[in-house]
Amino acid sequence: MNPLLDFSGLPRFAEIRTEHITPAVSQLLGDNRALIGRIRQDTDLPTWDNFVQPMADANERLSRAWGQVSHLNAVVNTPELREAYNANLPLVTQYYAELAQDQALFEKFKELRGSREFEGLSTARKKVIENELRDFRLGGAELSAEKKARFLQIQEELSALGSRFNDNLLDATNAFVLHVEDAGELSGIPDDVLQAAREVAERDNATGWKFTLRAPSYLPLMQYADNRELREKMYRAYSTRASELGTAALPLEDTGNLDNTPLINTPLIARILELRKEESQLLGFECYAEVSLATKMASTPAQVLDFLGELADKAKPYAERDLKELRQFAADKLQLDTLEAWDLAYVSEKLRLERYAFSEQEVKQYFPETSVLPGMFGLVGNLYGINITPVEATTIQLWHPDAKLFNIADSEGKLIGRFYLDLYARPGKRGGGWMDDAISRRRYVGSADNREYAIQAPVAYLNCNFSGPVSHGEKVRPALFTHDEVITLFHEFGHGLHHLLTRVDDLGVSGIHGVEWDAVELPSQFMENFCWEWEVISRMARHVDTGASMPRELFDKMLAGKNFQSGLQMLRQLEFALFDMHLHFDFDPYGQKTAQQLLDEVREQVAVIIPPGFNRFPNSFSHIFGGGYAAGYYSYKWAEVLSADAYSMFEENPAGTVVNSETGLRFWKEILAVGGSRPALESFIAFRGREPEINALLRHNGMAPAPA
């Protein structure tokens, strides 16, 4: 059997071959279209059982199969896999676009919405139907035949361009290698980073050290390397990835096709923006930002811009103070008359070390993977009364030796869900951290004979790009995480818990499905807060060599430095969010101004650090050009208001402990469990007892006083 067509259990990753992809996609699309044809011709009154459920089941099979292909393309990318993925992506895109435009299905949903049965449906099922009606309108179902055809062409081209954007960025990132032969050039770089660079060189049958643009190599070099010229080389390579400047510097032939700016006749980025503008106008909107916000908590682009502007006004004085301190320190202590972009991380680390008497490298020794994972699992166990246990690798199929699988069970041992964990960076794996759903919770007919129902346990993918274990003498040292990486892990695990701890049984709104995009970051950012709690860190942080607990003195220094340069960090995120919103709101993609020029204008208005002219950030902004965050990048800050305010309820626990099971179970019940079955604002109010307030976010960032 084609492993992509087996839905009886977990994916059979070890058996999936590229030649399985096209036949599986072809069969599933054919089966689905045949089913829809029968549903379309059915003259019976549409009900949940004869109309909604059969389509949901069919689309779930397609989603699971294509999800496995998409996942493999992201974590073990090869030329053959990429070719098969890109060949089938337009077919899958076309199917969903056609579905969203199907007038007969749209009419059946409207008929069901107006029927007597609708009033008796559960809240979750009513929400599924309401969402479907909204999505039909956003999918072009009300357009004329001519406009539907054009809308479909736009969806297919946008899908292909987004995939190409990501491919270019991945290839450009992987293509650059800095080879160093002289150990004298590597002063300041931590031993474990050097060991990893040496192992990269050895795998290439080379001497010396090889550094790449992947985060575990790039970030510590920028932070610790005393060699300013080395930092500049790496910064130039990183900040010009997938651009005309970056590809020209690559030691490869024919790299022009990795540039995310040029495309035949129209630049790639500009073409994406033109198509989004045309799509929005076909639907009757003024701009793509309005289309994006139709499914979010925020209502208008102006509301988002006001929100971002308010935060920028509050953050800018702190950012100006941060930069002044940095420049003064660089001049007085490091004899740097000018502070260049490639100096920022290095000088910041030196200033942190002097001011708070600790370095991230020192902290890193207390966060080996072997302590961090049990500590994180223990935390959620105490909050929610769940148990997390590893699954023996020999009993399952994985896509790479680095990957692992874990079970989540309740206190009685009943399976709740499962998640895959793939933590380390490697060639062929896209950068960053992300969570994706492999299988979603739903109720289905478990036995055709007696129509008994069963619950499908959800499964998630959790992916990061951390440094892996390295050789340490005759031993292999476990992976060491920076505190920032621990925060990233907690963030992605928060997304995973949102998907896995749902109690909704209807696919369209279970887990993360149907949750407004600007609220979907709430559970992930919520989890980050626990990384700053001594009652959590004291149980988790153990020295990699001695096993000793982290000293309280060191943690207090970390806490004192928690908001070190928080103004600069917040302003940087606001800069990206403002750029994204303006790009999709009041920017003319047909005009003479480029996306880079728009970003320069945004920086002039809100930034205190202006990157050098060769910086090509838009060419690597995959969140909005190759992902789902177009006109939605603001949602990180929007959801951070929600998450900080939600977390403040744990801080207000009279017992003085934030790891409180009573509040944790309430958070599970009102936020995690309900998924997208009700509006996110209603869920927040049900948990917090009131609407969200911004004060907790400002306080957590050191921009407002703590309550008396």
N, C-alpha and C positions, 0 to 999 in steps of 0.2 A: 504494500500500500504506500502511496505517496504520503510521507510523514506530515506534510502540510495539510492533509485532508483528514488527519486523525484528531478528533476532538474529545477523545475518551479520557484524557488526562493531561499531564504536563507536556510541553513541547518536546519533540524528539530531536534535539539540536544536533546530536552527533550523526544523525542519519540524513539531515537536510543537505541536499546538493543543489547547485545552481540550476541543474536541468529539471528539478522538481517545481521551480517557481512558476514558469509559464503554464504548464499543464494544470496546476492547482488553481491559479488565478482564472484561467479560461473556464474550468469546470464550475467553480464557485459563481462566477459571473453569469454563466449560462443557467445554472440552477436558480439563481436569484431572479434573473429576468423572467424565467418560466413561471416561477411562483407569483411574481408581481403581475404577470399577464393574467393568471387565473384570478387573482384578487381583483384586478381591475374590471374583469368581466362578471364578477359575482354580483348578482342582483339583490341578494339579501341585505337587510339593514346592517351596516358595519357595526361590529361590536369589538370589544377588546380581544376576545378569544378568536374570532374568525378573521380579524383584520390586523390589529396592532401587533399581537403576539407572534403570529407567523412571520411577519416581516422582520421583527426584532430578532427572532431566532436565526433567520437567514443572514441578516447583516452581521450578527454576532460571529457566525462562522467565518465570513469573509474578513471581518476585522481581526479575528484571532490569527488567521493564516497570514494575512498581509502584515500584521503586527510583528510576527516572527521574522519575516523578511526584512522589515524596516529596522528591527532591533539588530539583526546580524549585520546589516549594512552600516549601522552606526558603531558597532563594537569590534567587528572583525572584517573591516572593509577590504575587499580585493578587487582587482580590475574585472574579474569575471562576475562577481556578485554585483558590483556596481552596474555593469552592463545589463544584467537581468533585471535589477531593480528599476533602472531608468527606462527599460523597455516596457515594463508593466505598469509603472506609475501613471502614465497617461490613461491607461485602460481603467484603472481603479478610480482615478479622478473623474473620468468621464461618467462612470457608473453612478457615483454619488451626485454629480452635478445633474445628470438626467433624472435621478430620483427626486431631487429637490425641485425640479421643474415639472413634475408629472401632475398635470391638471386633474386627472381622474382621482389620483390618490389624495390630492389636496381637497377635492370636493368631498371625498369620503371622510376625511378628518373633520371637515366642517360639519358634515352630517352627524358624525359621532358626537362632536362638541355640543350640538343642539338637541341631542336625543335624551330620552328619559334615563337611559342607562348611565349617562355621564354623571348625573347628580348622585348616583349611588357608588361611584368609583372612589377609591382611596385618594387621599391627598396627593400621593406620589404619582398615581396614574393620571390624575387630572393635570398635574404639572407636566408629565410627559406629553400629553396631547396639546396643551397650551404651547409648549416649546416647539412641537412639530409644526403647528400652525405658523408660529413666528418664523421658523427656519424655512418653511416653504416660501414665505414672502421674501425672505432674504436670499433665497436660492433662485429667485426669478420665476416662480410659478405663475405669477400674475402678468408676466410679460407677453407680448405678441410672439408669434412663431418666429419671426425674423430676429427679434431681440433675444429670444431664448437661445437661438443658434449662436448668436454673437457672444452671449453670456457664457455659454458652454466653452467656446473657443478661448475666452479669457481665462476661465478656470484651469483649463489644460495647460495653457502657456505659463500661467503663474506657477503652477505646480512644477513644471519643468525648470523654470528659471530659479525657483527656490532651491531645488535639488542641485542645480548647477552651482549656485552660490556656495552652498555647503561643501560640495566636492572641491571647488577651487580653494576654499579656505583650508580644508583638511590637507590637500596636496601641497599647498604652499607652506603650511606649517611643517609638514613632514620633510619637505625638500631641503630645508635649510639646516646645515650642520656646521658648527664652528669647531674646528679641529685645533687643539693646542698641544704642542710638543714640549714646551718649556714650563716646568713646574713653577718657576719664578714668576710667571704671569698670573698664577692662581692664588696669590696670597689672600687670606681672609675667607675663602670659600670653605664651608664646613666639610669635614672628612667624609660624612655619608654621601654628600652631594658629589664630591670628587670620586668616591668609589663607584657610584652609579655611572658617572661620566666615563670612568675607565672601563667599566663593563660594557658600555655602549661601543667604545673603541675596539675592545677585544672581540665583540661579536662581529665587527666589521673587519677583523684581522688587521687592525691598525694598532700602532703604539700611541702613547699619550692619552689624551682625554677628548671626548667628543660631547659637546653641549648642543641641545636642541631647543626649539621654541615651544616644546610642550611644558606645561606649567611646573612640574616637579624639577625640571632642569633650569628653565628660564627665571622663575621667580627668586629662588635663593641666590642665583648668580647676581641678579640685579640688586639684591639686598645686602650681600656680603662681600662681593669682589672688590678688593682695593684698587684693582687695575681699572682706571677710568676709561681708557681706550677700549678695553674689553666690554665694559658695560655699554658704551656707545654703540659698538658693533651689534650687540645683541638687541639693543633698543631699536636701532634703525631697522633691523631685520624684522622684528616683531611688529612694529608700528606701521610697516609698509607691506604686510602680508596681503597677498591677493590683489596687489595694485601694480600700476605700471612701474613704480619705483622698485617694488619688491621683486617682481619677476625678472627685472633686468639684472639683479644682483645674484640670482640663483645660479649655481654651478651646473646647470642642466641645459640641454638643448630643447628648443620649442616649448618654452614655458609661457609664451604670451597668452595661451588659452587659460591660464590660471588667474588672469586679471579680472577682478569683479567689476571693473569700470567699463572697459570696452566690450561691445557686442557689434555685430554687423549693423551698420547704419545708426543704431541707437544704443548708448551705453546700457549695460545690464541693469544697474541700479535704477537708472532713469526709466527704463522700460517697465520694470516692476511697478514703479510709481504711476506711470501713465496708465497701465492696465488697471490698477486699483482705482484710479480716478474715473476711468471709463465705466468700470463695474458699478461704482457708487452712483453715477449719474443714470445708468440704465435702471437702477432700482428706485430712482427718484430722490436720492440724497444729494446734498451739495458736495460732499467730500467723503473720503474713505473713513475718516475718523468717526463720522456719524454712523456708518455701517458697523464699525467695530463696537461702538458704545451701545448699540441696540441690544446687545446681549450681556451688558455689564452693569455694575451698580451705579457708576457715574452716568449722568444723563446727557451731558453736552460737552463738546470740546472746551467751551469757555469755562465750565465748571472745573474741568481738569486743570486747565491753565491757571485758574485762580488758586486752586489747591497747591499746585507746584510752585507758583509765585509766592504764596504765603510762606511755604517752607523755605524757599530760597532766601527770602528777606530775613527770616530768623536765623538761617545757617550762615549767611555770608559774613557777618561780623566775626563769627567764630573761625571761619575759614581764613579770613584775612589775618587774624591773630596767629593761627597755626602757621601760615606761610611766613609771616614776619619772624617768628621764632626760629623757623627752619633756616631762613636766610642768614639770620644773625649767628646761629650756631655754625653753619657751614663756613662763614667768613672767619669767626673767632677761633674755632677749634680745628677746622679742617683746611683752612687757608684756601677756600674756594670762593673767589671773588664773584663768580657767576654760578647760579644754581640751574643746571641744565636738567632736561627731562630725565636723562639717564642717571642723574644724581639723586633723585627724590627718594627712592626706596632705600638707597644706601645711607644717605644723610639722616633719614627718618629713623633707621635702625640704630645709628650711632647716638642720636639724640635720645631715643627711648632708653638705650643702655645707660647713658649718663644720668638721665632724670629719674628713672625708676629702678636702676641697678639690676636689670635683668635683660636677657636677650631672648628672642624667639627660639634660638638654637638651644639655649638652656632649658626652656620650657618644653621643647620638643622631646627631650629625653624622657619625659614623664608621660608621654602619650603614645606608647606602642600600641599597635592594633590589638595585641593580645589582652590589653587592659581596657581599651576604649570601647570595643564592642560589648564585652560583658557589662561594663558600666552603663552604657546606653540602654542595653536590654533590661538591666536591673531597674533603671529609672522608670521606663514605661511599664514594667511589671508592677512596680509600686503604685504608679498613678492609676493604672487601669485594671489591675488584677489579672494580667495575662502572662503567659510563659512563652519564651522564645528559645527554640532548640535547633541546632544544626542538623541537616539531613546528610547522611553518609553519601559521599560523592559517588561511590561505586554503585549506588542504587538508582541513580538518575543520570540524565544526559545534560551536559553543559557545553557551551560554545567555546570555552577556553579554560585552561587549568586554573587561572586566577579566580574564576567565578565560583560562587557558593550558593547554596539554597538553605533557607531557614523556614521552620514551621512556627506559626503563632497559634497557641491554644488557650482556651479559657482555664479557669482554676480547676475544672473537672476533667481536663484533658481533651475536650472536644475541639477539633480543628476549626479555627476561625479563618485563617488564610496563610499564604506563603509568599516569600519574597526572595528573589535572586539578588545577590550582592556582587558587584564587579568594581573593585576599588582602585585598581592601578592603571596608570597611563601606559600606553604602548603604541607603536605604529599601527595604523589602520583603525584606531579608535578615535572618535571625534572628541574634541576637548570639552572641558567643563564638567558640571555635575547635573544629573537629571533623573527624574523618576518617570516611568511609563507603565501603563497597565498591560499585563500579559493576558489575564483572564479577569473578568468582572463578576461580582456577585450578582446572581439572578435566581429566580425561581423557574424551574423548568419541569416538564413531565419526565419523571424518572423511569416510569414503566408504562409502556404503550398498552399493556393488557388491562390494567386497572386504573389508569390515569392518576397514579399517585405522583405527588409533586416532591421534588427534591431541591435543595439549595446548593448552588454551585459556589464553591469556595473561591474567593478572589486571589489573584497572584499578581505581584508587582515586580518590575525591574528597578533596582537602585544602582546608579552608575556614578562613579567619581573618577578623577584623574590624579591620584596621589602617587608618591614614590612607593615602590614595592620593597620587599625585603632585599637586603644586600649582604654580601659576604663580609664577615667580620672575623678575621683570622681564619680559624678552621670551622667556625660556626656561621650560620646564616642568621643575621639579626632580623627580628620582625620589623615590619614596616613601621616607621615613626611618622606621626602626624604633627604638623604645627597646630597651634590652638585655632587658627583660622580654618584649617582643614577639618578639625573636630567640629567646628561650627557648621561647615558645609555639610558634613556627614549628618549631623542632627537635622539640618534643614531638609535634606532629601528624605531622611527617614520620616520627618513630619508629613511630607507629601505621601509617602508610602502608607503611613497609618491612616491618613484620610481615605485612601483607596481601600485599605484592608479592613478597617474597623467599621465599615458601613453596616447598617442593619436594614437597608432598603433592598427590596427584592426585585425591583423593576429596573431593567438595564439602563434605560435612558437617564435615570437620576440616581443611580447607586454609586457610591464612592465619589470620585471626582467628576463624574458625568453630570452635566447640567448645572454645575456650580459656576457662578459668574466669574469671569477671568480675573477681575480685580479683587476677588475674595479668595481665590484658590491658593494664594500664598499665605493665608492666615495660619493654617496648621503648621506650615513649614517654618515660618518666621517665629511663630510661637515657641517651637522647640529650641530655637537658638538661645533663648533666654536662660535655659537651664545650664548652659555652658559657663555661666558666670556665677553659679551658686556653689558655695563651699560645701554644702551638704551633698551635692552631686559630685563635684570634683574630688573631694576627699575620699570618696569610695571608688573612684575611677582611675585617678592618676597614680601610676606606679613607675618607678625608674626602670628603664629597659634592662639595665645591667644588674642592679642590686635588688630590685623589687620594692625599694623603700617608697613610702607614700610621699607625695609632693609636700614639702614644708609649707606650713600656713604662711610663713613670711613671704615665700615666693608667690603664693596665690594673692596675698594682699598687695604685692607690687603689681601683679597683673591687673588686679581690680582697680588700683590707683591709676593705671595707665589705660583702662578700658576705653575711655573717651579721648585717648590720644589722637589728635588730628581728626576727630569726628566731624568737625566742620568741613574739612577738605573732602572727606569721604562722602558726606551727605550731598555736598554741592556737586560732586562728580556724578552721582546717580541722578540728581535733578537735571543736570546738563543733558544727559542722555535721554531722559524722559521728555524734556522740553523739545529737544531735537526731533524725537520720534513723533510727538503730537503735532508740532508745527509742520513736519514733513507731510503728514496725512490730513492736515486741516487747511492751512492757508498758504501752502507752498504750491507754486505752479510747475508741475512736472514738464510742461511743454515750453516753459520759458528758458531764458538764457542762464539763469542761476543754477548751479549744481548743488547736489546734496552736501558736498564738502563746504561750499560757500555758505549754505544755510547754517551748518554746524559752527562755522567760524563766527557768524553773527550771533548765534545763541551764546557762544563762549564769551564774546565781547560784553554781553549783557549780564551774565550771571557768574562766569568763572573767575577765579582769582589766579589760576595757573593756565596759561595758554601754551599748548604743545607746539613744538616746532612746525614750520610750514610743510615739512615732508610727511608729517603724520597723516595717515590715511585710515582713520578709525572707521568711517562708514563701510569700507571694504571688508571689514571683519565683523560687522554688527549683525551677526547671524540671528540674534533674537528677533529682529524685525524684518530682515530680508530672506531668511531661510528657516524661520520658526513661526510661532503663533503669536508673537507679541506686537505685531504691527498696530500702531495707535493704541497700544496697551502696555508699553513699558512702564508707564506711570503706576501700574498696578502693584509693583513692588513697594512703593512708598504708601500707596493707598491701603494696601493690606497690612503694612507695618503699623499703621495707626490702629487697625483692628487687633492685630496680634499683641501689640504692646499693652493696649487697654484690657484685652482679655487676660493677659498674663498678670496684670496688676491685681486681679482678683485672687490669684495664688499668693501674691506678696502681702495681701491684706489678711491672710489667715491668722486668726487670733493666737494660734499655737506658736507662731513665729517660724514655721517651716513651710517652704514652698512645695515640697513633695507631699502633697495632701491628697489622699485617695478620694475623699468626699468631693472635693472640687474637681479632681481628675475625672471621676465618673460622671460628674455633671457636664464637663467639657466634652466627654465622649458622647453622652446622650444628646446634647443640644447642638454640637458642632460636627463632630466626626461621624456620628451614626446617621444623621439625616441626609448627608450628601447633598445632592441638588434638588431634593424633594420639596424644598420651600425656599423662598428668597433668602439670600445670605444675611441681609439686615435683620430679618425676623429671627434667624438662628442666633445671631449675635445678641439681640435683645433678650431672647429666651435664656441665654447663658448669663449675660452681664446684668440684666435687669434694667437697662437703659440703652440709649443710642451711644455710639462710640464718641470718645473725646480725644483730642490731640495731645493732651498734657503728658500722658504716659510716654509717648514716643519722644517728646522733647526731653523729658526727664531722663529716660534711658540713654539719651545721647549727650547728656550733660548740658543741655540748653534750657533747663528749667529746674528750679529747686525741688528737692524732695519734700513730700508732705510733712507737716509738723507732727 
